[in-house]
Amino acid sequence: MQLLYLLPPFFLLWRSFYGEGNHTALLVPVLIMAAGQLAGGLAWLAVSGEDAPDLIASAPVTPRRVWQAKTEAVAGVMALVFGPAILVLAVLDPRAGGVATLGIAVSASSATLIQFWFRAQVKRSLFRRRHVSSRIATFAEALSSITWSGAGAIMLVNPWLAIVPSGAALAVLAGVWTISPQRS
């Protein structure tokens, strides 16, 4: 549902700034932001959606392998959803395709990490309200997606200036990691 909120601003900005011109510059940050939001939602489902955590804990696999499988599931869906868009974007503008690929990977990874750091079991009755588990994780995920999106947009203009929003996104991740309950 959050991805649908990005469509109206995208079309309004596209029409305002890029009526007949190069629209790939606007598409890159929208894809990066959408990737972060989608990955965060999928990671939240992977973490909170366990019906029987005791059963999974008793499985003959290490906890690390369980988390690796959850991460692979999120990454697989992200590749299926954003792969075609990246392919089309790379054909239209190879530089924008490369920036979008990098931005989508980093934004999705950041959102997934944030959700894993703030993991908590949730009752099925609360699944409609995803953001009840941790407000900090919700805001950090949104801030991370926004800053990675800004970094992607700036990288298309000047790669050296993209260091500033990238550093801000890394600072958000470092701050979230230091206050995460899984760290202690």
N, C-alpha and C positions, 0 to 999 in steps of 0.2 A: 504494500500500500504506500509506503514511503517513497517508492520509486515513481509513483504516479504524480506525487507533488512536484517532481522536478520537470515534468513535461511542460506545463504552462510557462514557467520562466524561460525554459529553453526556447520555445517557439516565439515568445515575445522578444527575447534578446536577439534571436536569429533574424527576425524580421526587422528589428530596429537597427542593428549594427551590420548585418551581413545580407541585406536584401538580395543582391545579385552576386556578391563577392564570395570570398573564401569562408566557408562555414565550418571547416574542420577545426579551426582555432576555438570555436565555441563548443564543439562536440567533445573535445578532449576533456575539459574539466567536468562536464556533465557526466561523462562515462566514469571518470575517476570517483566522483562523489557518489554516484549510484552504486558503484562496486563496493565502496566502503559500507554503505548502508545495507546492501544485500548480504554481504559477507558477515556483517555484525548480526543481522537477523538469523542467518543460517547457523552461525556459531552458537547463538543463544539457544536455538532449537536443539542443536546437537548436545549442548551442555544440560539444558533444563528438561529435555524431553525424555530422559531415561525413566522408564517405568519401573525398572528393578535394578537400582544401582548395586544392591548387594549381590545380585546374580552376575552382573558384569564384573564385579570385584572378585568373584569366585571363579571366573573363567580362567582357563590355563594360558593366559597371556599376561604380559606385564602391564602395569598402568600406563607406562610410556607408550606402548603399542596401541592401547585404547585411544589415547589422545592423538596419536599419529593417525589412526583410522578416522577419527572425527575431523581432523584437519584435512585429510585427503578427500573426505566427502565434501567439505565446503569448497575446496579448491577445484574439485571436479565439476561441481555445479557452476562455479564461477567461470570455468573454461567453456562450458557449454553455453552459458548465457552471453558472455562477452566475446568469445572467440570469433563468431561471425562479424560482429561490429568492428573488431580490431582488424580483421582481414580486409573488409571493405575500406576501412580508413587507411590501411597501409597501401592499398592500391591507389586511392585518391591522392594521398600525401604520405610518403614513407616516413618522413620525420615525425609527423603527427601520430602515425601509427606506432612508432617506436616509443614516443613519449607516453601515449595512451597505454601501451602494454606495460611499461615500467610503473606508471602511476596506478593502474588498476591492481597490479601485483602488490605494490607497497601499501596502498590504501586497504585492500582486502586483508592483507596480512596483519596490518595494524588493528583493524576492527576485530579480527579473529582473536588476536592476542589479548586485547582488552576484555573480550567476553570470557576467554579462558581464565584470565586473572581474577575476574569477579564472578566465577561460576557459583551457582547455587541451584539446588533443586526447587522446582516450582510446582504447585498443585495444578492439575489439569484445568481447574476452574479459572485460573488466572492466566491462561495462555492467550486470551484475547487482549490482555493488557501486558504487553511484553516489557514495558518499562517499569514494572513494579519491583523487579528484582534488585536493581541498583541504579539509583539516579546518577551516581558518579560515573558508572560505566556508560550510561546512556549519553551523558553530556561529553564525556571524553571521546566516545566513538564519533559523535557528531563533529566535535572540534577537530579530531584527527582527520576525518574525511574532508572537512572544509579546507584545512591547511594543506593536505596533499593535493586537493583539487586546485588550490591556488598555486601551488608549486608547479603543477603540470601546465597551467595556463601561462605562468611566467616563463617556464622553460622553453616554450615555443617562441617567445619573444627574445629572451636573453638567458642562456643557461647559467651564467654566473649569478644573476640576480635570484635564481631559483634556490640558491643556498639559504636565503633568509627564511622563506616559508618551510623549506625542508627541515631546517634547524628547529623551527618552532614546532613542527610536527614531531620531531624526535624528542624535543623537550616535553611535549604533552605525554608521549609514551613513557619517558623516564619518570615523570611525575606520577603517572598512573601506576606504574610498576612499583614505585616506592610506597604507595599507600594501599596497594592491593592486599586483600585478605589472604591470598594464596602465598604471598611472600613470607608472611610471618609464621 
